[in-house]
């Protein structure tokens, strides 16, 4: 599977006087292929998360296009786009996205029950929780978890559906060295097995897992 961006740009309106908008991502072309793991690094506020959210179909660009293979994401209606994201894109977002009413295991299984009537893949979910080191918390509620444990739960959830594209926004934030390496190793393994992986991170350790490292600064990406 291939993710392609063409002349992708994002502007946001300003609330203050002066310029009516600011550019968070300047026009860029980008390609992420099956089996690749690309890292984008850069300071906070450089536009990394904005870029990743446009790639994931979660944030409509001001101009330009995003293709998943031959499918133009933003030419789809919301229902079709939501289903495509569920089936083809694994997203590890920043912040807390767990449903508090569900257990950790149920949160991880959530993508599998949104559009399918088949039995949820519980054994796979448990295996992923084991790999990220929180299998003993599968019956806990999200409000019982630390920030780092919530990040690892999000990693497991994003990988459950064997996505063709995996987009990870600071997936190792709040983790200790052992768990940083475990998560980065999982992402590398996913790439080696054919997933197209894009990692946005400040983590110095990540570079040795990636095939290519790009830098983003003031909305522009460079090698």
N, C-alpha and C positions, 0 to 999 in steps of 0.2 A: 504494500500500500504506500502511496506517495501523497504527501501534503505539499501543496504549492501555493505560494502567495505571489501576486502580481500587482506591483504599484500600490501596495497596501499602505494606507495612511489613516491616522486618527487624530481629529481635533476635538477639543473640549471647549465649551463656552466659558468665558470668564464672567464672574459676578461683578467685578470691579470695573471702574471706568478705564478708558484707554483702549487697548486692543480687545476686540470682541471675542477672541478665542486664543487658545494656545495649542501648539502642535505637540502631542505626546509621542507620536510615532511618525517620522517623516517617510515619504514614499520609499518602499523597499521591495525587492524581489527575494524570495527565499524558497528553498526546496529541502524537504526532509524525506529521505527514502527508507523503505523497509530495510531493517538490519542496521540502521545507523543510530548512533546516540550522539546528539549535538548538545553542547552546553552553551548557554548564554549567560554571561556574567556581567556585572556592572553595579554601580551604586544604587541605593534606594532612590526612587523617583526618576530613574533613567528611561522608563517606559517598558521594562521587561514584562511586567504582569499584564499591562495593556496589550502588548503584542501577543502574549500567550492566550489571553482571553479572546482575541480576534481569531486566532488559529483554531480555537475550540468551538467556535460558533456561538459563544456567549456574549460577544460584544460586537455590534454592527460597525464596520469600518466607515469612515467618512467617505473614502473612495478606495478603489482597488477591489481585487477579488481574492477569495481563498477557495482552493479546489482540494477535494479529497478524491484522489484519482481523477476521474473526469467530472465529478459532481461539484457544481458551484454552490457552496454552502449557503450563501446569502441570497441565492435565487429560490431557495426552498421556503415553503410556508413554515410557520412555527411548529406545527405538528410533525411534519416530515423531518425538520431539522432536529427536533427533540429525539425522534426515534433513531435517526442516524447517529447522533451523539451517543445514545445509549448502546448502540450495537457496534460502533466502529471507533469511538474515541474514549480513552480513559483519561480523566482529568483529576489531578491532585491539586486542588486550589489552595490558596493561602487562607488562613482563618478557620474558624470552627463551622463545619457544615453538617455535623451529625444531628440526627433526629433524637431528641432527648427521651422520647417515649419508647424507643426501641433499644434492645440490648446491643452490645458491640457486634455480635454475630449477625443479628438482624440488620444492622446498619450496613455491614459488609455485603450481605445478600441482597440488599435493596435493588441494585441495578438489574438483577436477574428476575425480579417479579413485576417490574413495571409494564412490560409488554408480552410476557410469556406466561402460558398456563402450565408449563412443565414444572416438575419438582425443582425447587431451588438447589443448586449444587453445594450442599452443606459441607461435604467432605473437602471440596476444593477451598471453600471459605476458611475452614478450620486449618487447612494446610498453609494457606497464606498468612493467617494469624500466627501460626507457629513460626513461619519464616521471618516475620517482623517482630517476634518476641513477645507477643501479648495473648497467646492462646489461653493462658490462665485467666484472662479477663473477658472471655467471650460472653459470659452471662452477666457482666457488669453493665451499668448504664453509663452513657457518656459523661454525665456530671461527676462520676467517680474516677475519671481518668485525668492524668496530667496532660499538659499541652503536648508533650512529646509523644505520649501514648495515643492521643487523638490524631497526631500526624501519621503515626504508623497504621492506625485503623484506616485512615484515608488512602494510604498507599495500597493496602490490601483490597479495599473496595474498588479502587481504580483498575486493578489488575484482574478482577474476578471474571470479566467477560472476554478475556483474551483480545483486547482491543488491537486494531491494526495500527493505531497511533496512540501513544501515551505521552501526555503533556503534564509535566511536573513542576509546580511553582513552589520553590523552597521546600522540597519534601523532607529535608533533614533538619529543618529549624527546630531548635530545642532538644536535639538528641545528643547523647554522649557519643564518644568516638566509636565504640563498638557497634552501636546501632546506626550511626552514620554509614559505616562501611557495609553493614548488612543491607541497608536500603539501597545504597549505590550499587551494590553487587546484584541485587534483584533487578534493578533497572538495566544494568549491563547484560544480564542473562536474558531479559526480555528482548533486548535488541539482537543479541546473538541468535535468538530463536525466531527472528523475523519481524519483530515490532519496530516501528519507527518511533524513536524516543527523543523528546526534546526536554531538556532539563534547564530550568532557570534557578540559579543558585549563587550564593556568596561563598559556598563551601570550597576551600582550597583543595581538599582531597578529591573533589569531583573530576578534576582535569585528567587524572590518570585513568579514569573509566571511560572518558568520552573519545569519540573518533575525531571530533573537531571542537574547538573552543572559540566562540565569538564574543566580542565585547559590545555592550550597548551603553551609549553615553548621549544624554540629551536627545533621545529619540532616534538616534542613528546607530546602525549595527555595522561593525567592522571586524575584520579578522585580526 
